[in-house]
Amino acid sequence: MTASFRTVYFRPRLALDWRVPVAALLSLGDTIETVTADLMLDHRCVGGVGASELLRFGVAELASVKEPVLPSSLGPHFELGPREHLPAGLVDPAMWVRSTALPSVKQEPNDPAPPVEKRLPTLAWNHLTNWGVSGYVRKRFRPSSATELQRLPPKVGTVTHFVVGEDTILLMEPVTLSGGGASDRVASIFQKFSAYEAAWDASVGREHRRVAYVLPGPGEARSAEVLEDQLRMVADVYNTGATESRERFTEEIRRIGGTGPTPELVS
């Protein structure tokens, strides 16, 4: 039996070249099965309650699909990707599609370790040190961290790491999609960087760049793809588990940090 699938994408804003994989139409012989993503954007990421309800409606409509095409009721906010064939011999094709082709979260119940949110800053700092760039990096950026940013409202929140250059400040958030709460972590970064983008437009002083960097670990490549889809409007995304991407990330830190004061002189 030949098995194939087509990915269904959701476009929250038609004016932007941004789409998110939300489901797949799995063809098993003459049967069509709808496979939905485990990790779904909520209203905080898609631009409001209206877009979130549109996404919810679309996913519900896909459940009754009998052909490998989109129902006309979905409208232009949903797109269908090209047909892709599955590897031969899969015991559970739907599980393979859900875990490989769609955003997913590896659940780790009974994990005695502290929550990911508490471990991320330390884990990320250790990586920055190993990569030889922690000397350019400071911890916990707040609006009051630089004089010219006093007018930024405190509600924009704290950024985990940042680099100060002569003309640019690099705001950096480490992220991993492993463990529970991945959807909330992505939404938090989206909200935070969106707020900084809006606030900075009204401020004066240095320019700024926003970066989300995926830490090395299981599923890092897929995590980077998911983040690029979900955060591309507000941040550049680097997969530090991939050598080329990590080198571009660390070179950016050195390039910007090399033009500014060292953290030891301004902390």
C-alpha positions in Angstrom: 0.0 0.0 0.0 1.4 3.4 -1.0 1.1 6.0 1.7 1.6 9.7 1.3 0.5 13.0 2.9 0.1 16.7 2.2 0.7 19.3 4.9 -2.0 21.8 5.7 -0.7 25.3 6.5 -2.5 28.2 8.3 -1.8 31.8 7.3 -3.0 34.1 10.1 -2.2 37.2 8.1 -2.6 37.0 4.4 -0.5 40.1 3.8 2.6 38.4 5.3 4.6 35.5 3.9 4.1 33.5 7.1 2.4 30.2 7.4 2.3 27.5 10.1 1.8 23.7 9.7 -1.3 22.7 11.6 -2.4 19.3 10.1 -1.8 16.8 7.4 -4.0 14.8 5.0 -2.7 11.3 5.2 -3.6 9.1 2.2 -3.6 5.3 2.9 -4.8 3.6 -0.2 -8.3 4.9 -0.8 -8.6 6.3 2.7 -7.9 9.8 3.9 -7.0 10.4 7.5 -6.6 13.9 9.0 -3.6 14.2 11.3 -3.5 17.3 13.5 -0.4 18.8 15.1 0.2 18.2 18.8 1.6 21.8 19.2 -0.9 24.4 18.1 -0.6 28.2 18.2 -3.0 30.0 20.5 -4.5 33.5 20.2 -1.3 35.1 21.6 0.7 34.0 18.6 -1.7 34.2 15.7 -2.8 37.8 16.2 -5.9 37.6 18.4 -9.0 35.6 19.3 -10.5 36.0 15.8 -7.6 34.3 14.1 -7.5 31.6 16.8 -11.2 30.8 16.3 -10.6 30.7 12.5 -7.8 28.2 13.1 -10.0 26.1 15.4 -12.8 26.1 12.8 -10.4 25.1 10.1 -9.0 22.1 12.0 -12.6 21.0 12.8 -13.5 21.2 9.1 -10.5 19.1 8.2 -11.8 16.2 10.3 -14.4 15.4 7.7 -12.2 15.5 4.6 -12.6 12.5 2.3 -10.3 13.6 -0.5 -6.7 14.9 -0.4 -7.9 18.5 -1.1 -9.0 21.3 1.1 -12.8 22.0 1.5 -13.8 25.3 0.0 -15.2 26.4 3.4 -11.7 27.0 4.7 -11.0 30.0 2.4 -7.6 31.6 1.7 -6.2 31.3 5.2 -5.4 27.6 4.7 -3.0 26.2 2.1 -2.1 22.6 1.1 1.5 21.6 0.6 2.8 19.2 -2.1 2.3 15.4 -1.8 5.1 13.7 0.1 5.6 9.9 0.3 6.1 8.1 3.6 8.9 5.6 4.3 8.0 2.0 3.6 7.2 -0.3 6.5 5.8 2.1 9.0 3.7 0.5 11.7 1.8 3.7 12.5 1.9 6.2 9.6 -0.2 8.8 11.4 2.1 8.8 14.4 5.1 9.2 12.0 3.5 12.2 10.3 2.5 13.8 13.6 5.9 13.5 15.2 8.0 14.2 12.1 6.2 16.5 9.7 4.1 18.5 12.2 5.0 20.6 15.3 5.1 18.2 18.3 6.1 18.1 21.9 7.9 15.2 23.5 6.1 14.6 26.8 8.3 13.6 29.7 6.0 12.8 32.7 7.6 11.9 36.0 10.7 13.9 35.2 12.1 14.9 38.6 14.2 17.7 37.1 13.3 21.3 37.7 11.0 23.0 35.1 12.6 23.8 31.8 12.0 27.5 32.3 14.3 27.5 35.4 17.1 25.5 33.8 17.2 27.2 30.5 19.2 30.4 31.4 21.9 28.3 33.1 22.0 25.7 30.4 22.2 28.4 27.7 25.0 30.3 29.6 27.0 27.1 29.8 26.7 26.7 26.0 27.7 30.4 25.4 30.7 29.8 27.6 31.7 26.7 25.7 31.3 28.5 22.4 33.7 31.2 23.6 31.3 34.2 23.5 30.0 34.6 27.0 32.5 37.4 27.5 30.3 39.6 25.2 27.0 38.6 26.8 25.1 40.0 29.7 22.3 38.5 31.7 18.7 39.8 32.1 18.0 42.8 29.8 15.4 45.2 31.2 14.2 48.5 29.8 16.2 50.3 32.5 19.4 48.5 31.5 20.5 51.4 29.2 19.9 55.1 29.6 18.3 55.7 26.2 15.7 53.0 26.9 14.2 54.6 30.0 11.0 55.3 28.0 10.3 51.6 27.3 7.5 50.4 29.6 8.4 47.7 32.1 5.6 45.5 30.9 7.7 44.4 27.9 9.4 41.9 30.3 13.0 40.7 30.8 15.1 39.1 28.1 17.4 36.3 29.2 20.6 37.4 27.5 21.8 40.5 25.5 24.8 41.9 23.8 25.6 45.7 23.7 27.4 47.1 20.7 28.2 50.7 19.7 25.0 51.0 17.5 23.1 47.8 18.2 21.7 45.8 21.1 21.2 42.1 20.5 18.3 40.6 22.5 18.6 36.8 22.9 16.2 34.2 24.2 17.3 30.5 24.4 14.5 28.0 23.7 13.9 24.3 23.6 10.7 22.5 22.7 11.5 19.5 24.8 9.6 19.0 28.0 6.2 20.3 28.9 5.0 23.8 28.4 6.6 24.3 25.0 3.6 26.1 23.5 3.6 28.6 26.4 7.3 29.2 26.1 7.0 30.0 22.4 4.0 32.3 23.0 5.9 34.1 25.8 8.8 34.8 23.4 6.4 36.0 20.7 4.7 38.4 23.1 7.9 39.7 24.6 9.6 40.4 21.3 6.5 41.8 19.8 6.3 44.3 22.7 9.9 45.2 22.3 9.5 45.8 18.6 6.6 48.1 19.2 8.2 50.0 22.0 11.5 50.4 20.3 9.9 52.0 17.3 8.9 54.9 19.6 12.3 55.1 21.4 15.6 56.7 20.5 19.2 55.4 20.8 20.7 52.2 19.6 19.0 49.9 17.1 18.1 46.4 18.3 17.9 42.9 16.9 15.9 40.0 18.4 17.1 36.4 18.3 15.7 33.1 19.5 18.4 30.4 19.6 17.5 26.7 19.8 19.8 24.8 22.2 21.4 21.6 21.1 19.5 18.5 22.0 17.1 15.9 20.7 14.8 17.2 17.9 16.7 20.4 17.6 16.4 20.6 13.8 12.6 20.2 13.9 12.4 22.7 16.8 14.2 25.3 14.8 11.8 24.8 11.9 8.8 25.2 14.2 10.3 28.3 15.7 11.1 29.8 12.3 7.4 29.4 11.3 6.1 30.8 14.6 8.6 33.6 15.4 9.8 34.7 12.0 7.8 38.0 12.3 9.5 39.0 15.5 13.0 37.3 15.6 15.8 35.6 13.8 16.1 31.9 14.7 19.3 30.0 15.0 19.7 26.3 15.4 22.9 26.0 17.5 22.9 22.3 17.2 23.9 22.8 13.5 27.5 23.9 13.0 26.8 26.5 10.3 23.9 28.1 12.1 25.8 28.1 15.4 28.8 29.7 13.8 26.7 32.5 12.2 25.1 33.0 15.7 28.4 33.3 17.6 29.9 35.5 14.8 27.0 37.9 15.2 27.6 38.0 19.0 31.3 38.8 18.4 30.6 41.3 15.6 28.2 43.3 17.8 29.8 42.8 21.1 33.3 43.7 19.7 32.1 47.3 19.1 30.8 47.9 22.6 32.1 47.9 26.2 32.8 44.6 27.8 30.1 43.5 30.3 32.6 43.7 33.2 33.0 47.4 32.7 29.3 48.2 32.6 27.6 45.6 34.9 
